[in-house]
Amino acid sequence: MKRVQTMVLLLMLPFCLGMTKEFDRVMVRAKRGDPEAQSNIGLMYEYGEGVTQDYQQAIYWYQKAAEQGNAQAESLLGFMYYKGKSVAVDYVQAAHWYRRAAEHGFAEAQLNLGNMYATGQGVAQDEREAMLWYRKAAEQGDVQAQSQMGYAYWSGRGVKRDPEESARWYRKAADQGWAQAQAILGILHMIGKGVARDKVAAYMWTTLAVRNGFGKASSARDKIAKQLTPVQVEEGQRQANVWIEKRPNR
């Protein structure tokens, strides 16, 4: 057992040494005041890449970069306050830093700020304000924000209910491989709400959702399959395979 552990350590040594050297290189730039390097050093401390994991040091470097307006660092600092990593959980501070990053156009922060407005964490609950930030993130291609837009237009949360607009946003997220959106889009095709009723398309999208790891879609896929002929099932599977082949990196 000890021999195996030793072999594993020996195999990992070049990688570890490489990460340590990268940390040292980035640290030189960080100490010179480069905000991007400071943010990246914070990430390396947070995840223990090339250095011993240290949340306090992560916050220290995120703060330095954030004070220079680095959007990534602002967002990461917001996350540290949101999760309470080496600091007390503080939703007000989290919202403050998410807002700064969001105003600098950082999509992930726009999504998170939208979530905080939707739930009333650290800010007064405001569904319209949540939609404003979801839309900004969604228009930058953030799949979770696109899915939130789909839900909002389906439920009428913060906007006028519009099934077609809901389906449009779910389709955007589904096309990027977001499994939950694929499952929902499949169901929408099955019931014909916001999109044309198409059982083969419904089967295709729910099949993709399952293949992408959303196991809950399997029951919907199986129910849809029972309403199809063997030829239609085969066609749905073919369409799913074509979709995957066209997106090799997803």
N, C-alpha and C positions, 0 to 999 in steps of 0.2 A: 504493500500500500504506500509506504514512504517512497519507494522507488518511482511509482507512478506519479505521485505528487511532485517529486523532484523533476521528472521529465516534463510535466506540465509547466512548472515554473521556468524551466530552461527554454521551452518553446515560446513562452510569453515574454521572456526577457527582452528580446529585440524590440517588441512592440512597446513595452513599458519604457525602455530607454528612449525610444523615439518620441513618446508622449512627453517624457520629462524634458527632452531637448526642446520640443515645441513649446512647452510651458515657459522655459527659460527665454526663448526667443520672443514670445508674446509679452512676457513680463518686462523686458527691456523697453518695448514700445509703450507699455502701460505706464511705467514710471516716468516716461517722458511726456505723459499727458495725453496720449492718443486715446480718445473715448471709445473707439471700436475695440482696441486692444484691451482696455480696462473692462469693457463689457464681456469680452471673451475670457479674460482671466477670471472674472466672476463666475462664468459658466463652468470653467475648469475646476474651480474650488467647489462649486455646488455639486458637481457630479464626480469629483475625485479623479479627474483625467490629468495624469502627469503630476499630480500632487495629492497629498492627503485631503480627503473631503473635509471642508470647513465652511459651514454656512455663514458664520460671522464674517469671515474673509470675503465670501461671495457677496454679502450685503455691502461690505466696505467698498468693494470695487464697482459694484452696480451703482452705488450712490455717487461715486466719483464720475462715472460715465454719464449717469442721469443728470447730474448737475450741469453737464455740458450739452444737454439736449439730445443725447443718444436714445433713440426711440426704443431699441431693443432692450437697453438697460432699464429704461423707465418701466417697460412692460414686465420685465423679470423682477424688478423691485416690487412692483404691484403684486406679483404672484407670491413673493416671499411673505409679504404682509397678509395676503389672503389666506395662505396656508399656515402661517405662523411658524415659518422655518427660522429658528434661532431668534425670533422676536415674538411678542404676543400677537395673536390674531387681531388684526385691526382693519376692518372693512373700510373705514373712512380713508385711511392711508392707502389702502389697496386701490380704492376708487380714484383717489387723487393721482396716483402714479399711472394707473390705466388711462385716465383722461389725458394726461400729458402725452403719453405714447400715442393714444388714439388721435389726438389733435395733430400729431406729427405724421399721421397716415399709416400707423402700424396696425395691420389688419387683425392680428391676434388680440391686441389690446382693445380694438373697436368691438370685437365679439365679446370679450370679457366685460367691458363696460356696459354693453347692451344687456348682458346677463344680470349685472348688478342692478340696472334700472328695472329689469323685468321682475326681480325678486325683492327689490328694496333693500339690498345689502349695501350699507355705507352711503346710500343716497336715498332720497324720497322715491318711492315706487312710482314709475311713470312709463306706461306701456308705449306711448308715442315716442318718448325719448329713446326707449329701448330699440324701437323700430328704426329710428334715425341711425343709430350706431350699427345695428345689424345690417342695414342696407349698405352702409359704407364698406363694411367688411365683405359683404356678399358680392358687391360690385368689383372687389379686388380678387374674387375667386375663392374666398374662404368657404369650404364646403359646409361647415357647421352653421355658419351664418346664413348660407343659402337655404339650408334645411329649416332654420328658424324662420326665415322669410316664408317658406312654404307653409309652415304651421300657422304663422300669424294670419296669412291670407285665407287659410282654411277655417280657422276658428274666429276670425274677426277681431283678433287681439291687437289693438293699437292701430288698426286699419279697417276699412270697409271689407266685409267678407267677399272674396272673389275666388271661386274654385279654379278658374282657368289660370289666374295669376299664381295661385298656390301650386298648381301642377307645373307651371313654367319654372318656378324656383326649385321644386323637387327634382325636376328633370336636369337642371344645371348641376345640382349636387350628385345626382345619380350618374350623370355622364363622367364625373370625376372619380367614380368608384365608391362613393359613400354608401355603404350597404343599407343603412336604415332608410335612406331616401329611395334607394332602389326598391326596397320592399313596399314602401308607401306608394310609389309610382305604379308598381304592379297592381296593388289593390285598387288604385284609382282607375286603372285601365279595366279592371274586372267589373267595377260598378258603373263605369262610364261617367265619372264626375270630374269635370275640368279637362278631360281628354276623351277621345273617342273610345267607346267600349270595344275592347279588343282582347279576347281571352288568350290568344297566342302571345301578344305583347305582355300581358299580365304574367303568364307563365315564364317568359324570358326574364323579366325584371326580378321576379321573386327567386328564380333559379340563380341569377347573378348575386342577389343578396345573400343567399345561403353559401354560395361559393366564396364570397368575400367575408365570411365569418359571422354573419348575422343568423344564427341558428333558429331564432324565433320565427323567421320567415318560412321555415320548412313546412309548418302546418298549413299556411296559406297556399304555398306552392302545391302541396299535395291535394288540397281541396280543389284548386283550379284544375289540376291534372285530371281529376275524376270527371270533369265536365268537357274534356277534350277527347278527340279521337286519337288513336295512336299516331296518325300522320301529323296531327296538330302538335302533339307533344314533341315529336321528332323535329318539327319545324321550329318550335320554341327553343329547343336545345341547340339547334343549328345557329339560330340567331344569337343566342348567348355566346356560343363559341366564336362567332364572327366578331362580336363586340369585344371579347377578350383579346382576340388576335390583333385587333386594330389598336389596342392599348397595352403593349407588352410591358410597359414600365409601371402599370397601375396594379 
